[in-house]
């Protein structure tokens, strides 16, 4: 998202729409979001929406400069979303 559009809730609203579509239209039971451990802005998104932090995948992603980074795994279940 471009710098001037950040902080306006655009990503949160978009993710919520995708969640609703996945659970209601596609009848999914579980959604996962994986975020680089050091990416604090992106980590706030699933945390604000109510995803559960399941833990860390060590060296879970290879970055462009051939360095691995740990990934935080978040999940949301359909029964949690419908509360």
Secondary structure, 3 states (H helix, E strand, C coil): CCHHHCCCCHHHHHHHHHHHHHHHHCCCCEEEEEEECCCHHHHHHHHHHCCEEEEEEEEEEECCCCCEEEEEEEEEEHHHHCC
